[in-house]
Amino acid sequence: MISRPFVHLTILLFTLSTSFAFPNYADRMKRQEVEDTSSLPGGSIGVVDPPPPPGPPSFIGAKLVNDPAHPWMPLREGDERGPCPGMNTLASHGYISRDGVASPSEMVIAVQEGLNMENKFAIFVTYLNHLMNGNLETDLLSIGGKTSKTGPDPPAPAHAGGLNVHGTFEGDAGMTRGDTFFGDNHSFNQTLFDKFVDFSNRFGDGFYNLTVAGELRWQRLQDSIATNPEFSFKNVRYFTAYGESVFPINFFVDGRSTEKKLDVDSAKLFFSDMKFPPDFFRSAMPMSNEGLDDIFSMHPFLPGGNVDGLVNNFAVDPASATFDTPCVLYDDILNTVKGLYPNPTGVLRRNLIKNLGYFYSGFTDIFNGRCPEQFPYGQ
């Protein structure tokens, strides 16, 4: 059985006081002018001294979030959406910029205000994504693919490629997104959603609940083992996949309900249409990965992947982090960041130091200080 500190770590992930609910391009440019007053619409985006992550909101109960201040709007050409249905929905309702590009601080506020995500969990997930896939100089992250809206490219091998990038945060065996090996890892996959509905009918009497989550997680692992010769399921993805499985129960069920089960019609709105159900209330209390230990215990599974380029050739990776070895996960995350930014200087180095500290503030809270902080770029 997984202890509660570890339960609070994983997802995906997924994802405001009213004054922060509508970050737009003009607001973002104003923030960037702190260090680069030459930044103008259509020009280069200036560097930013990243602020500390926001704290928890003053009100943490259920409330209407599909409200007149946050109407759903259809996508416009150039808007970014990606593998996380929570962030996609928040963007489509204006809790972050509707173009799908925002700062980590804006994203933390959005997931707290729109979904009632627990503060430290929100900080951990957001800054992990930002370190791996965001533009650390401009303090902007795309919830979809790579875009010039996040600013100039960082020095290679860093990419600022957004949440769509495979192998950093997004990964194989997703519930409603296909594996990268098959070409599209971020778009809604109707065939996979049909399986989601089928399992909800077979194991949940038409609802997605913890029993369905455990069975579907196991089946998606078997699917990828049998069809994807490059299947990989370890370290960060090992954690986020199980978090992804409980995410709909914790964040997509109306906060006025006392039953932790999601009807498939509402699920379709979130996963496919990127839309809150009508009159939707967020969770009645701040949530993270509650229920993860339940679904893991149904079908315990060790991290690893297919080897030698063959399907049905799964091998356990003893070097991967597991739920019992959080410091191995921390080391793996730092090694990934160091691989992306081997020799940073100037503003980039400063912003790496700050963002690593912000990330660690969430990580260490989740794991009760079990892993000493590391400073690969100094303090």
N, C-alpha and C positions, 0 to 999 in steps of 0.2 A: 504494500500500500504506500502511496506517495504522501509524504508529509505536507501539511498545508503551505509552508513557505515555497515549496517547489510547485505546488498547484498554481500559485499566483504568478508564475513567470511567463508562460508561453503565449501565443497567438500571433499571430497575425495581425492577426490581425488587423487587428482590424480596428480601431477606429473609430456657454459663453454669456457671459453677460451680454445683454443686447448690444452694447456699444462695441463689442468685438465680433459680432456675428456676421458682419459683412465686409471682411477684408477685401479690398479691391486693388487694382493696379496702382491707382494714385496713392492709396495709403501705403502700399508696399514701397513705392518710390520715395515717399517722404521718410520712411524708416531708413532706407538705404542712404539717404543724404547725410546721415550722421557722419559718415566718413568719406562720401564721394558726392559733392554737390553738383558734379557734372552729369549725373545720371538723369536722363530725360526719356520719356516715352519714345521708343524707336531707337534709342541709343544703347550704349552698354549699361549694364546694371552694376551698381556700385557695391563695394565690399561693405560688410556689416560687422560690427562688434556684437556677437550674439548675446542677447540678454539671458539671464537665468530662466529656467522653465517656470511657468505659472504654478501657483499653489492651488489647493482645492477650492471650489466655489463655496460661497456662503450657504447656499441651499443645496442639499444633496438628496432630496426626495423625488418622487414621481412628479412629472409635470408634462403638460402638452408641449410637444416639440414640433409637430406638424401644424404650425400655427401661422397666422397671417404674416408675421414678420419673416417667415422662412418658407415661402411657397416653392413647390417643385417647379423647375423649369427644364425644358428639353435641352439636350446638348447643342452647342454651337460648333461650327467648324473650328478646329484647333483646340477644343477643350480636351483635357487629359482625364482619362479614367483607366483603372487598372484592375489588378486581381483582388482587391479588398472591397467587398460590397459595402462595408460600413463606411469607409472613406468616400466611396463613390456616391453613396446616398447623402452624406453630409455635404459634399460639394454641390450636388444637384439641388439641395435645399438652401444653399447659401451659408452654411455654417463655416465653411472656408470659402475662399475665392472660387467662383463657379468655373474658372478655367482649370482647376485642379492643381494649382501651384500655390504653395503657402510656406510659411516658416514653421519650424517645429513648435514654437510657442503658440502660434495660431492653431496648429493641429491638436495640441494638448488641450487647449481651451475648447475646441470643437468636440472632441470625443467625450470630454467631461460634460459639456452642456447638452449636446445632442443625444448622447448614449448613456450618460452617467457612468463613465469608466472611472475606476479608482485612480487617484492622482499619481501615485508612484508607479503603478502599472502603465499608465498612459505615458509617463516620462520615459520609462524603460523602453517600451515598444517604439515610441516616436523617435527617440534619439538613436536607437539602434538602426532604424531605417535611414535616418539622416546621415549617420557616419558612413554607412555603406553605399548609399544611393543618392545622397543629396549634394548640393553645391555648398561647401562649407565656407567659402569666401562670401557669397551673397546671402547665405542663411535661407536658402529656398530649396524645396523638395517637391518633385512631381509625384502625384499619386498614380501616375500612369507611366508613360514612356519618356524618353529623353526629349527635351525641348529647350529651345533658346530662351524661353521665359525664365529659366533658372539662372541665366547669365552665362558668361564665357566658360568654356571647358576648363576643368582643372588639369593639372599636369598628369600625363599618363603615368601609370596605368589606371588612375582614378577615372571615373566616367560620368558621375552625376546623372546616371541613367534612369533614375526613378524606380518606383516599386516594381515595374515590369521586369527588372533585371533578374535573371535566373542565377541561383547559386549563392546569393547573399542573404536575402530574406525570403523571397518567393521560392517555392520548391515543388517537388513532384507529389503526386497522389492527392491533389486538391479535390475538394468536394464538387465544385462546379466549374473548375478551370482545368484544361488539359495540361499534360506534361510538355515541357519545352521540346522534347525530342520530336513531338508530333507537329510542331510548328507554331502553336499559339498558346501561350501560357497565361494569358490575361483576360481574354474575352469570355463572356458567358457562354457555356457549352450546354446546349439544350439536351443532348444525350445524357450527359452527367446529371443534369437536373432531373431528368426522367427517372434516373436511378435513385436520386434523393427522394422523389415522390414515391417510388415503388417501395423503398425501404421504410418510409414513413407509414405507408399503408400496411406493410407486412408486420412491422414490429411496433408501431405506435398508434394503431387504429386511426390512421389519417393525420397524425401529428408527428413532428420531429421532436423527440425527447432524448433523454440520456441513453436509453436503451437503443434507440435508432442510431444515435451518434456513435456508440461503441461498435455496433455491427457495420455501419457504413464506413467508419474509419478502417476497420479490419479489411473490408472488401476492397476499398480503394488501394490499400497496400498490395493486396493480392493481384489486383488488376495491373498495377504498374510493374510488379515483379514479372508477370506473365507477358507483358507487351512492350516494355521499354528497356532495351539493352543497356541504356545509360542511367537507369533508375538509381537515385541517390537519396538516402533518408538518414541523415546524421547531423550532429551538432545543432546549429540553429534551426534547421528544418525539422529535425526530430521534435523539438519543442514547439515550434509554431504550428505544426500539423495537428497536434492534439488540442492546442488552443483554438485553432480554426474550427474544430469539431464542436466545442462547447460555446463558441462565440454566438451563434444564432439563438441559443437558449437563453443566454445571459443578457443579450442586447437587443434582440429582435422581437421578444415577447412583450406585449403591452404591460407597462408597469402597474396597471390596476388589477392584473390577473394574479391569482394566487397559485396557478398551476404553471409549472415550468415546461411548457410545451408550445410549439410554434405550428400554426396551421399552414398548410402548403400554399394557400393563396397569398398570405402575407409574405411567406418566404420568396415566392416568385417576384413580388414587388421589390424586395430588397436586392435579391441576387441578379435579376434580369433588368428590371425597370429603374433601379437605383432610386427608389421612392419609398418614403414612409407610408404605411397604411393610413387611411383617413382617420382623423381624430386620435393619432397615436401618441401615447404617453411613454416617456423613457422609463427605465428601470426604477423601482422604488428605493433603491439604495445603490451606492457605488459598487461596481462589479469588476471582476478581473477574469479568472479562469476557474470559477467555481464549477465543480462537477468533473474536472479533468481526471482526478484519481479514480472516479467511478468508471469512466469509459476505458481508461488504460487497463484497469484490473480485469475488464471483461476479456480482453485479448492482449496480454502483455507481449511486447514486441521490442527486440533489441535493435539499436541503430546499425546501419550498414547500407548495402546496395548491391546491385548486380555487378558482376566482375567479368573481365575478359570479353566485354562487348557482347554478352549473351543474355538472352531472356531466361527466366527461370533458373538463374544462377546466383541467387542471393547469398551473400556472405556477411556475417556480423563484423563490424569494425570495432575492435577492442579499444582503439584510440579515441573514439568519439565520446563526447559528453553524453551522460544519461541523466535522469532525474535525480540520481543520487550523487552526481559529481558536478555541481554547479561551477566550481572553480575551473574545471576543464572547459566548460562552455565559455567562461570569461576569457580564458587564455586563447581559445579559438577565435573569439570575436576580436580581441586585440591583434592577433596575428593576421586576421583578414584586413583590418584597418592598416596595419603596418605594411602589408603587401600592396595596398592601394596607394599609400602615401609613404614611400620609403625614405625620402629626404626632403621634408617640407621646410620652408623657410618663411620668415616674415609673418604677414597676416595669416597665411594658411596654417603655419605652425601654431600661432596663438589661438586660432579658432579650433584647431584640433584639440589642443590642451583643454580649452573650455568645454567643448562638446563632449569629450571623453569624461570630464568631471560631471557634467549634467547627466550623462548616461549612467555613470556609476552611482549617482545619488538614487536612481530608481532601482538599479540592480541590487545594491547592497541592502536596501530596505526590504526587498522581496526575500532575500536570503539571510536576513538577520545578521549582516556583517560577517558572514563566514569566509568571504574571500577578500584578502587585503587589496586595497587599491594599488594599481600599477600606473606608472608615469612614463610611457615609452618616449614621449617627446619633452620630458621635463615638467616642471611645475610653474 
